[in-house]
Amino acid sequence: MQGLVIGEPVGGEFFNWDAFAYVAGSNAREHRSLDWAIVAVRIYEALAKQSDDPYSFMLSAMHLRTWMIRELGARAGDPVLDPETIYAWFQSLATIPLEEAARVIATPDWRTVPNDVLLQLRYAKTALGMLSTLAQAGVPLNHPGLGDWFRLRERLP
């Protein structure tokens, strides 16, 4: 794969990098292979950087990371197995302060809430789901404010 640039054609021909990442992720799960997981995550992250809407690529990478951490355990500093990467992603999505999120979900009619706010809260809820999965698997998440978000999670859009 030397000389290849993720997202670019291969040998002058279109190459479906997203599908390749998906297959690499499937191989990672099937074989519990950290090497395949690294390939998939690197591709997803590169595609996210090139995309106008990086969320779906990062979502795929984070789902794979969550699965691999549950299966192989957490390892600080590892490109796939470090739960801090998932927490940092959550923080990047939780752009609305906790108090504001609580106020928004208490709104009687969510149709009055701007769609972009609801979408931000939905993204945060998805990331919280992954962190919750890790916490339930016994992975320590040493972030005091996370408990407040976990309590709010089920009511988020």
Residue frames as a rotation matrix with the C-alpha (Angstrom) as fourth column:
MET 1
0.559 0.829 0.000 0.00
0.829 -0.559 0.000 0.00
0.000 0.000 -1.000 0.00
GLN 2
-0.228 -0.698 -0.679 2.99
0.554 -0.666 0.499 2.30
-0.801 -0.262 0.539 -0.21
GLY 3
-0.975 -0.215 0.060 2.36
0.183 -0.612 0.770 5.34
-0.129 0.761 0.636 -2.32
LEU 4
-0.273 0.948 0.163 -1.40
0.739 0.098 0.666 5.13
0.616 0.302 -0.728 -1.89
VAL 5
-0.963 0.102 0.249 -3.34
-0.220 -0.833 -0.508 8.08
0.155 -0.544 0.824 -0.58
ILE 6
-0.615 0.785 -0.073 -6.55
0.693 0.494 -0.525 7.26
-0.376 -0.374 -0.848 1.26
GLY 7
0.189 0.810 -0.555 -9.49
0.183 -0.584 -0.791 8.72
-0.965 0.048 -0.258 -0.60
GLU 8
-0.097 -0.322 -0.942 -7.62
-0.831 -0.494 0.255 8.91
-0.548 0.807 -0.220 -3.91
PRO 9
0.799 0.356 -0.485 -7.89
-0.588 0.630 -0.507 6.62
0.125 0.690 0.713 -6.96
VAL 10
0.192 -0.721 0.666 -5.73
-0.310 0.599 0.738 3.50
-0.931 -0.349 -0.108 -7.03
GLY 11
-0.524 -0.484 0.702 -3.83
0.505 0.487 0.713 2.82
-0.686 0.727 -0.011 -10.23
GLY 12
-0.977 0.127 -0.172 -5.76
-0.210 -0.721 0.661 5.64
-0.040 0.682 0.731 -11.86
GLU 13
-0.434 0.859 -0.270 -9.08
0.244 0.401 0.883 3.92
0.867 0.317 -0.384 -11.14
PHE 14
0.146 0.609 0.780 -11.83
-0.756 -0.440 0.484 4.73
0.638 -0.661 0.396 -8.66
PHE 15
-0.637 -0.288 -0.716 -11.34
0.240 0.808 -0.538 2.88
0.733 -0.514 -0.445 -5.39
ASN 16
0.423 0.871 0.249 -14.10
-0.116 -0.221 0.968 2.55
0.899 -0.438 0.008 -2.81
TRP 17
-0.626 -0.765 0.152 -12.18
-0.186 -0.043 -0.982 3.41
0.758 -0.642 -0.116 0.35
ASP 18
-0.194 0.648 0.736 -15.33
-0.978 -0.182 -0.098 3.38
0.071 -0.740 0.669 2.47
ALA 19
0.795 0.488 -0.360 -16.07
-0.499 0.864 0.071 -0.21
0.346 0.124 0.930 1.45
PHE 20
0.053 -0.865 -0.499 -12.44
0.077 0.501 -0.862 -1.17
0.996 0.008 0.093 2.11
ALA 21
-0.672 -0.253 0.696 -12.67
-0.603 -0.357 -0.713 0.31
0.429 -0.899 0.087 5.61
TYR 22
0.311 0.882 0.354 -15.91
-0.950 0.278 0.140 -1.60
0.025 -0.380 0.925 6.18
VAL 23
0.730 -0.096 -0.677 -14.31
-0.127 0.954 -0.273 -4.89
0.672 0.285 0.684 5.09
ALA 24
-0.388 -0.921 -0.022 -11.25
-0.051 0.045 -0.998 -4.21
0.920 -0.386 -0.064 7.24
GLY 25
-0.451 0.306 0.839 -13.54
-0.878 -0.320 -0.355 -3.53
0.159 -0.897 0.413 10.21
SER 26
0.686 0.716 -0.128 -15.46
-0.700 0.698 0.155 -6.73
0.200 -0.017 0.980 9.55
ASN 27
0.333 -0.671 -0.662 -12.18
0.109 0.725 -0.680 -8.66
0.937 0.155 0.315 9.44
ALA 28
-0.599 -0.552 0.580 -11.14
-0.458 -0.357 -0.814 -6.99
0.656 -0.754 -0.039 12.70
ARG 29
0.032 0.710 0.703 -14.31
-0.997 0.075 -0.030 -8.21
-0.074 -0.700 0.710 14.39
GLU 30
0.803 0.354 -0.480 -14.32
-0.455 0.884 -0.110 -11.67
0.385 0.306 0.871 12.85
HIS 31
0.355 -0.777 -0.520 -10.69
0.398 0.629 -0.668 -12.36
0.846 0.030 0.532 13.72
ARG 32
0.924 0.002 -0.382 -10.46
0.351 -0.399 0.847 -10.10
-0.150 -0.917 -0.370 16.77
SER 33
0.135 -0.914 0.382 -7.56
0.984 0.077 -0.163 -8.52
0.120 0.398 0.910 14.89
LEU 34
0.401 -0.100 -0.910 -6.07
0.396 -0.877 0.271 -5.30
-0.826 -0.469 -0.312 16.12
ASP 35
-0.699 -0.715 0.026 -4.11
0.295 -0.255 0.921 -4.98
-0.652 0.651 0.389 12.86
TRP 36
-0.489 0.607 0.626 -7.29
0.796 0.016 0.605 -4.97
0.358 0.794 -0.491 10.77
ALA 37
0.507 0.701 -0.501 -8.89
0.847 -0.512 0.141 -2.55
-0.157 -0.496 -0.854 13.22
ILE 38
-0.117 -0.643 -0.757 -5.98
0.307 -0.748 0.589 -0.14
-0.945 -0.163 0.285 12.84
VAL 39
-0.882 -0.169 0.440 -6.38
0.459 -0.092 0.884 -0.27
-0.108 0.981 0.159 9.04
ALA 40
-0.061 0.961 0.271 -10.12
0.910 -0.058 0.410 0.40
0.410 0.271 -0.871 9.26
VAL 41
0.514 0.260 -0.817 -9.81
0.707 -0.669 0.232 3.21
-0.486 -0.697 -0.527 11.80
ARG 42
-0.477 -0.767 -0.430 -7.06
0.309 -0.604 0.735 4.95
-0.823 0.218 0.525 9.84
ILE 43
-0.788 0.241 0.567 -9.14
0.568 -0.070 0.820 4.86
0.237 0.968 -0.082 6.67
TYR 44
0.264 0.959 -0.105 -12.30
0.924 -0.220 0.312 6.08
0.276 -0.179 -0.944 8.41
GLU 45
0.318 -0.181 -0.930 -10.41
0.572 -0.746 0.341 8.93
-0.756 -0.640 -0.134 10.07
ALA 46
-0.781 -0.622 -0.054 -8.74
0.298 -0.448 0.843 9.97
-0.549 0.642 0.535 6.80
LEU 47
-0.516 0.676 0.527 -12.09
0.715 0.000 0.700 9.91
0.473 0.737 -0.483 5.00
ALA 48
0.426 0.673 -0.604 -13.64
0.895 -0.412 0.173 11.96
-0.132 -0.614 -0.778 7.82
LYS 49
-0.174 -0.590 -0.788 -10.95
0.391 -0.776 0.495 14.62
-0.904 -0.222 0.366 7.40
GLN 50
-0.960 -0.231 0.159 -11.71
0.217 -0.253 0.943 14.83
-0.178 0.939 0.293 3.69
SER 51
-0.375 0.910 0.177 -15.49
0.866 0.276 0.417 14.90
0.330 0.310 -0.892 4.09
ASP 52
-0.568 0.334 0.752 -17.84
-0.247 -0.941 0.231 17.84
0.785 -0.055 0.617 4.38
ASP 53
0.469 0.740 0.482 -19.83
-0.789 0.106 0.605 15.67
0.397 -0.664 0.634 6.80
PRO 54
-0.440 -0.847 -0.298 -17.30
-0.615 0.526 -0.587 13.62
0.654 -0.075 -0.753 8.80
TYR 55
-0.083 0.423 0.902 -19.78
-0.978 0.138 -0.155 12.29
-0.190 -0.895 0.403 11.37
SER 56
0.850 0.522 -0.076 -20.66
-0.527 0.834 -0.161 8.99
-0.020 0.177 0.984 9.67
PHE 57
0.347 -0.805 -0.481 -17.02
-0.105 0.476 -0.873 8.05
0.932 0.354 0.081 9.10
MET 58
-0.574 -0.561 0.596 -16.12
-0.623 -0.172 -0.763 8.88
0.531 -0.809 -0.251 12.70
LEU 59
0.287 0.768 0.572 -19.18
-0.945 0.326 0.037 6.99
-0.158 -0.551 0.819 13.89
SER 60
0.846 -0.013 -0.533 -17.95
-0.213 0.908 -0.360 3.87
0.489 0.418 0.766 12.10
ALA 61
-0.154 -0.984 -0.086 -14.47
-0.134 0.107 -0.985 4.28
0.979 -0.140 -0.148 13.58
MET 62
-0.503 -0.021 0.864 -15.83
-0.829 -0.271 -0.489 4.78
0.244 -0.962 0.119 17.09
HIS 63
0.669 0.733 0.122 -18.20
-0.743 0.657 0.128 1.80
0.014 -0.176 0.984 16.86
LEU 64
0.586 -0.529 -0.614 -15.24
0.051 0.780 -0.624 -0.36
0.808 0.335 0.484 15.88
ARG 65
-0.474 -0.782 0.405 -13.10
-0.361 -0.247 -0.899 1.06
0.803 -0.573 -0.165 18.69
THR 66
-0.025 0.549 0.835 -15.87
-0.999 -0.032 -0.009 0.39
0.022 -0.835 0.550 21.21
TRP 67
0.884 0.383 -0.269 -16.25
-0.407 0.913 -0.036 -3.20
0.232 0.142 0.962 20.05
MET 68
0.268 -0.876 -0.402 -12.49
0.105 0.441 -0.891 -3.82
0.958 0.196 0.210 20.08
ILE 69
-0.494 -0.421 0.761 -12.07
-0.663 -0.385 -0.642 -2.34
0.563 -0.822 -0.089 23.56
ARG 70
0.401 0.717 0.571 -14.86
-0.911 0.378 0.166 -4.57
-0.097 -0.586 0.804 24.86
GLU 71
0.940 0.008 -0.340 -13.24
-0.123 0.940 -0.319 -7.61
0.317 0.342 0.885 23.26
LEU 72
0.311 -0.931 -0.190 -9.54
0.500 0.331 -0.800 -6.93
0.808 0.154 0.569 23.81
GLY 73
0.358 -0.145 -0.923 -9.51
0.895 -0.229 0.383 -4.50
-0.267 -0.963 0.048 26.71
ALA 74
0.994 0.018 0.109 -8.51
0.041 -0.978 -0.205 -0.88
0.103 0.208 -0.973 27.03
ARG 75
0.169 -0.982 -0.087 -4.94
0.969 0.150 0.194 0.26
-0.178 -0.118 0.977 26.44
ALA 76
0.684 0.030 -0.729 -3.93
0.131 -0.988 0.082 3.86
-0.718 -0.152 -0.679 27.02
GLY 77
-0.075 -0.750 -0.658 -2.20
-0.549 -0.519 0.655 5.39
-0.832 0.410 -0.373 24.03
ASP 78
-0.592 -0.095 0.800 -3.25
0.463 0.772 0.435 2.65
-0.659 0.628 -0.413 21.60
PRO 79
-0.937 0.188 -0.293 -4.66
-0.339 -0.681 0.649 3.98
-0.077 0.707 0.703 18.29
VAL 80
-0.374 0.845 -0.382 -7.70
-0.133 0.358 0.924 1.70
0.918 0.397 -0.021 18.60
LEU 81
0.005 0.382 -0.924 -7.98
0.674 0.681 0.285 0.56
0.739 -0.625 -0.254 22.22
ASP 82
-0.909 -0.334 -0.248 -7.67
0.408 -0.603 -0.685 3.85
0.079 -0.725 0.685 24.08
PRO 83
-0.009 0.995 -0.102 -11.11
1.000 0.012 0.029 4.81
0.030 -0.102 -0.994 25.47
GLU 84
-0.192 -0.123 -0.974 -9.93
0.383 -0.923 0.041 8.42
-0.903 -0.365 0.224 25.81
THR 85
-0.989 -0.137 0.053 -10.25
0.092 -0.299 0.950 8.70
-0.115 0.944 0.308 22.03
ILE 86
-0.352 0.933 0.073 -13.96
0.750 0.234 0.619 7.94
0.560 0.273 -0.782 22.30
TYR 87
0.180 0.378 -0.908 -14.34
0.875 -0.483 -0.027 10.37
-0.449 -0.790 -0.418 25.19
ALA 88
-0.644 -0.479 -0.597 -12.57
0.163 -0.848 0.505 13.10
-0.748 0.228 0.624 23.19
TRP 89
-0.871 0.403 0.282 -14.95
0.311 0.006 0.950 12.43
0.381 0.915 -0.131 20.29
PHE 90
0.061 0.909 -0.412 -17.90
0.977 0.030 0.210 12.75
0.204 -0.415 -0.887 22.67
GLN 91
-0.073 -0.155 -0.985 -16.53
0.582 -0.809 0.084 16.09
-0.810 -0.567 0.149 23.88
SER 92
-0.942 -0.309 -0.130 -16.20
0.070 -0.560 0.825 17.31
-0.328 0.768 0.550 20.31
LEU 93
-0.593 0.792 0.147 -19.87
0.470 0.193 0.861 16.44
0.654 0.580 -0.487 19.73
ALA 94
0.216 0.664 -0.716 -21.23
0.975 -0.105 0.197 17.73
0.055 -0.740 -0.670 23.05
THR 95
-0.647 -0.500 0.576 -20.92
0.554 -0.827 -0.095 21.35
0.523 0.258 0.812 22.02
ILE 96
0.192 0.772 0.606 -23.98
-0.228 -0.566 0.793 22.27
0.955 -0.290 0.068 24.05
PRO 97
-0.725 -0.473 0.500 -23.30
-0.569 0.003 -0.822 22.59
0.388 -0.881 -0.271 27.79
LEU 98
-0.832 0.353 -0.428 -24.98
0.463 0.866 -0.188 20.02
0.304 -0.354 -0.884 30.02
GLU 99
-0.611 0.615 -0.499 -27.27
0.269 -0.431 -0.861 22.61
-0.744 -0.660 0.098 31.61
GLU 100
-0.456 0.411 -0.789 -28.42
-0.802 -0.574 0.165 23.82
-0.385 0.708 0.592 28.19
ALA 101
-0.781 0.156 -0.605 -29.02
-0.257 0.803 0.538 20.23
0.570 0.576 -0.586 27.05
ALA 102
-0.776 0.511 -0.369 -31.17
0.611 0.467 -0.639 19.64
-0.155 -0.722 -0.675 30.14
ARG 103
-0.467 0.604 -0.645 -33.14
-0.219 -0.786 -0.578 22.80
-0.857 -0.129 0.499 29.40
VAL 104
-0.594 0.203 -0.778 -33.68
-0.802 -0.080 0.592 21.82
0.058 0.976 0.210 25.75
ILE 105
-0.805 0.281 -0.523 -34.95
0.112 0.937 0.330 18.33
0.583 0.207 -0.786 26.55
ALA 106
-0.676 0.596 -0.433 -37.34
0.543 0.005 -0.840 19.83
-0.499 -0.803 -0.327 29.10
THR 107
-0.789 0.394 -0.472 -38.94
-0.569 -0.758 0.318 21.89
-0.233 0.519 0.822 26.33
PRO 108
-0.133 0.823 0.552 -42.54
-0.235 0.514 -0.825 20.67
-0.963 -0.240 0.125 25.98
ASP 109
0.879 0.451 0.156 -42.55
0.070 0.202 -0.977 20.94
-0.472 0.869 0.145 22.20
TRP 110
-0.021 -0.982 0.190 -39.31
0.400 0.166 0.902 19.91
-0.916 0.094 0.389 20.51
ARG 111
0.299 0.177 0.938 -40.59
0.953 -0.107 -0.284 21.35
0.050 0.978 -0.201 17.25
THR 112
0.995 0.067 0.079 -39.64
0.059 -0.993 0.098 24.74
0.085 -0.093 -0.992 18.71
VAL 113
0.401 -0.915 0.031 -36.01
-0.059 0.008 0.998 23.64
-0.914 -0.402 -0.051 19.08
PRO 114
0.350 -0.322 -0.880 -33.77
-0.915 -0.317 -0.249 24.32
-0.199 0.892 -0.406 16.06
ASN 115
0.970 0.086 -0.226 -32.94
-0.165 0.919 -0.358 21.18
0.176 0.384 0.906 14.09
ASP 116
0.195 -0.974 -0.118 -29.19
-0.190 0.080 -0.979 21.75
0.962 0.213 -0.169 14.39
VAL 117
-0.267 -0.221 0.938 -29.49
-0.943 -0.140 -0.302 21.75
0.198 -0.965 -0.171 18.20
LEU 118
0.663 0.581 0.473 -31.48
-0.648 0.761 -0.026 18.51
-0.375 -0.289 0.881 18.16
LEU 119
0.829 -0.405 -0.385 -28.92
-0.058 0.623 -0.780 16.97
0.556 0.670 0.493 15.82
GLN 120
-0.161 -0.920 0.357 -26.03
-0.573 -0.207 -0.793 17.99
0.803 -0.333 -0.494 18.08
LEU 121
-0.059 0.220 0.974 -27.79
-0.967 0.229 -0.111 16.41
-0.247 -0.948 0.199 21.04
ARG 122
0.914 0.406 -0.006 -28.46
-0.388 0.867 -0.314 13.26
-0.123 0.289 0.949 19.01
TYR 123
0.417 -0.852 -0.318 -24.79
-0.178 0.266 -0.947 12.97
0.891 0.451 -0.040 18.09
ALA 124
-0.382 -0.543 0.748 -23.81
-0.825 -0.166 -0.541 13.41
0.417 -0.824 -0.384 21.73
LYS 125
0.407 0.629 0.662 -26.33
-0.837 0.548 -0.006 10.73
-0.367 -0.551 0.749 22.73
THR 126
0.901 -0.106 -0.420 -24.82
-0.181 0.790 -0.586 8.28
0.393 0.605 0.693 20.27
ALA 127
-0.079 -0.997 0.012 -21.31
-0.292 0.011 -0.956 8.87
0.953 -0.079 -0.292 21.62
LEU 128
-0.237 0.075 0.969 -22.63
-0.971 -0.061 -0.233 8.54
0.042 -0.995 0.087 25.17
GLY 129
0.820 0.572 0.017 -24.05
-0.571 0.820 -0.035 5.15
-0.034 0.020 0.999 24.20
MET 130
0.495 -0.726 -0.477 -20.57
0.038 0.567 -0.823 3.96
0.868 0.389 0.308 23.29
LEU 131
-0.476 -0.672 0.567 -19.10
-0.532 -0.293 -0.794 5.32
0.700 -0.680 -0.218 26.51
SER 132
0.193 0.646 0.739 -21.91
-0.975 0.210 0.072 3.69
-0.109 -0.734 0.670 28.46
THR 133
0.882 0.069 -0.467 -21.15
-0.223 0.932 -0.284 0.37
0.416 0.355 0.837 26.78
LEU 134
-0.052 -0.986 -0.159 -17.53
-0.022 0.161 -0.987 0.69
0.998 -0.048 -0.030 27.87
ALA 135
-0.423 -0.052 0.905 -18.50
-0.843 -0.343 -0.414 1.63
0.331 -0.938 0.101 31.43
GLN 136
0.604 0.734 0.309 -20.84
-0.792 0.595 0.135 -1.38
-0.085 -0.326 0.942 31.63
ALA 137
0.746 -0.419 -0.517 -17.96
0.067 0.820 -0.568 -3.57
0.662 0.390 0.640 30.43
GLY 138
0.788 -0.396 -0.472 -15.88
0.564 0.154 0.812 -2.33
-0.249 -0.905 0.344 33.38
VAL 139
-0.064 -0.805 0.590 -13.67
0.839 -0.364 -0.405 0.09
0.540 0.469 0.699 31.46
PRO 140
0.004 0.048 -0.999 -12.78
0.815 -0.579 -0.024 2.94
-0.579 -0.814 -0.042 33.83
LEU 141
0.048 0.079 0.996 -13.81
0.705 -0.709 0.023 6.34
0.708 0.700 -0.090 32.51
ASN 142
-0.197 -0.272 -0.942 -12.33
0.948 -0.299 -0.112 8.90
-0.251 -0.915 0.317 34.85
HIS 143
-0.807 0.070 0.586 -14.36
0.198 -0.903 0.381 11.94
0.556 0.423 0.715 33.90
PRO 144
-0.858 0.419 -0.298 -16.52
0.315 -0.029 -0.949 13.27
-0.406 -0.908 -0.107 36.76
GLY 145
-0.490 0.701 -0.517 -19.02
-0.656 -0.688 -0.311 15.14
-0.574 0.187 0.797 34.56
LEU 146
-0.811 0.126 -0.571 -19.75
-0.417 0.561 0.715 12.05
0.410 0.819 -0.402 32.49
GLY 147
-0.824 0.522 -0.219 -22.14
0.550 0.645 -0.531 10.66
-0.135 -0.558 -0.819 35.10
ASP 148
-0.347 0.705 -0.619 -24.40
-0.114 -0.686 -0.718 13.70
-0.931 -0.179 0.318 34.69
TRP 149
-0.452 0.142 -0.881 -24.45
-0.888 -0.164 0.429 13.16
-0.084 0.976 0.201 30.92
PHE 150
-0.941 0.099 -0.324 -25.22
0.038 0.981 0.189 9.45
0.337 0.165 -0.927 31.42
ARG 151
-0.626 0.741 -0.244 -28.24
0.468 0.107 -0.877 10.37
-0.623 -0.663 -0.414 33.56
LEU 152
-0.142 0.534 -0.834 -29.47
-0.506 -0.763 -0.402 12.71
-0.851 0.365 0.379 30.83
ARG 153
-0.877 -0.449 -0.173 -28.78
-0.348 0.343 0.872 10.30
-0.332 0.825 -0.457 27.96
GLU 154
-0.693 0.621 0.366 -32.08
0.664 0.748 -0.009 8.44
-0.279 0.236 -0.931 27.77
ARG 155
0.297 0.852 -0.431 -34.03
0.558 -0.521 -0.646 11.69
-0.775 -0.048 -0.630 27.46
LEU 156
-0.448 -0.520 -0.727 -31.86
-0.317 -0.668 0.673 13.13
-0.836 0.532 0.135 24.68
PRO 157
0.503 0.700 -0.506 -33.34
-0.718 0.013 -0.696 13.10
-0.481 0.714 0.509 21.18
